[in-house]
């Protein structure tokens, strides 16, 4: 029988100084959310102080300057972060201490909210909607029914993909497909086009050129980055007992790096005011070929979709190996936590979930991807067997016979790191007047050590998955975003610098 331990341990560094210091950081912050929101949003098993009712009390300080990347605002803003200046390659991060993750989770939330701007006008086009899609860049990735692009109204998404990376299909409890969309920021798109990587011939020529695929890295101006690192080091070395966390720049001038985005969208069966209050929504048209529909006819379906998941991947200059930072977000109403959920740094085991991710004993509230059909203690996250086709009307997912399939019970296998749960409380409170308060950061993954067994490729935390994007592989030993993408190659076999984009046919 394999043994495992749930690690929430100090960072190990060459000198061991940072681990000792970060354990002593922190002052008090009180964040208030409703009990219902807390239950769905976190699933972290956090303990509250006796008598505090529904008010979770944490032992850290968050200055208003943390919520905008330029350090000058009082809340989330449209300015994107370009780097994590506290990320120091001279340290070897093995286990995740409480404060180690904070700069990365701050980076994730800043990046997420800047992409969703304007925050006070969710019906207006968000920043990411100006980014090209995978189908815009790669001509060989066509729409199943090209006619759906004709006369597409302004502000409508054009969606077509409904297969996860495993080839599986996810449907919600209403019996509707989840759709996926990939976007690339202009920095990454310009790099692809400048190197002719958007064509098969161009990728073949690049592979024989002797050059490596090397997406642009985001970085602060040198004087700003140095100032921040020195301030952070001084806080740890000189006043660890009273330090309020890593210093951040007063402003963040610099250069944006490559950014890759993957969205998962749920079709909202009743796009009423309640749905719009709970979800970030968009009108969308779904492009379908004849072999994807029950009646065998190509068609376009006009629907309203709500955002249920998002991977946000950004390349930064600092840190170990100039790698990518991987952030993953979900809607708080997606799924409950598995009965045997593990901490994301549970690494001393070859099989994190020997019996799969198990159905919990009791679940409060309703979830989009969990209906409680399976008995408690049984394996959840079972893919649908058989081929599903699209009907003309909701529920859209049908078996070949025309019958309605039974939606799978999906649970989240990995707990939130406690520092990430705290970050969620703080940011959700700041976003209290925005629909984005209904979203949670699952985790921020980064390369923090040289890797090797049992540390994978060096990703910290070791595991990270999204219940809407990797629904059926969460229990696998390679359930790690950066670990998986480290194997990415182009369609001609060249290392693709952590993205499968350059193998469009895969």
Helices and strands as residue ranges (DSSP letters): H 17-22, E 29-32, H 35-41, E 55-58, G 64-67, H 102-115, G 127-130, E 132-133, H 134-137, G 146-149, E 157-159, E 178-184, H 186-194, H 200-208, E 219-220, H 222-238, E 254-255, E 259-267, H 273-278, E 281-288, G 290-292, E 299-315, E 324-331, E 336-342, E 388-390, E 397-399, E 411-414, H 418-430, G 435-438, E 439-447, E 459-460, H 481-485
